[in-house]
Amino acid sequence: MSFTPSPTGAARPASAVNAEIRALWSRAHGTLSEVEAVRYERLLVEWAAAVRADTDAAA
């Protein structure tokens, strides 16, 4: 599953990013390649932003 930003620039929900993180680790069998590690770092940043957005919206 590859990330394709929406044309409107809307952020994906944290649950969608989390699912992609889980799939990445599942495919990697516990060891990430350099390319996968970079992807993982980007997903973590995206996930953290989505969680912050969810928290801000709930407040």
DRENDODREN-640207 format. One record per residue (C-alpha): residue in three letters; z, x, y. Coordinates in steps of 0.02 Angstrom, whole numbers, padded with zeros to 5 digits, always signed. Example, Ala and Ser with C-alpha at 12.3 -4.5 7.8 and 13.67 -1.06 7.14 Angstrom:
2
ala+00390+00615-00225ser+00357+00684-00053
// end
This chain:
59
met+00000+00000+00000ser-00052+00077+00164phe+00009+00029+00335thr-00118-00047+00451pro-00048-00086+00623ser-00082-00262+00680pro-00211-00276+00819thr-00082-00358+00932gly+00037-00213+00911ala+00172-00326+00839ala+00301-00237+00733arg+00319-00279+00550pro+00483-00351+00491ala+00610-00230+00418ser+00593-00313+00248ala+00407-00273+00241val+00436-00091+00288asn+00579-00081+00163ala+00463-00146+00026glu+00337-00010+00068ile+00474+00124+00063arg+00530+00061-00108ala+00351+00062-00172leu+00325+00239-00109trp+00479+00302-00202ser+00430+00205-00357arg+00258+00285-00361ala+00333+00457-00326his+00454+00446-00474gly+00594+00520-00368thr+00501+00671-00296leu+00394+00656-00140ser+00246+00769-00104glu+00230+00841+00070val+00109+00703+00119glu+00224+00570+00047ala+00374+00646+00136val+00283+00632+00303arg+00239+00452+00262tyr+00421+00418+00215glu+00483+00489+00380arg+00363+00378+00477leu+00417+00227+00376leu+00600+00265+00411val+00565+00270+00597glu+00470+00106+00586trp+00608+00028+00481ala+00744+00082+00603ala+00646+00007+00748ala+00624-00155+00653val+00810-00164+00614arg+00852-00132+00798ala+00729-00269+00850asp+00809-00390+00726thr+00983-00346+00789asp+00932-00366+00971ala+00852-00534+00934ala+01010-00594+00846ala+01123-00541+00989
// end
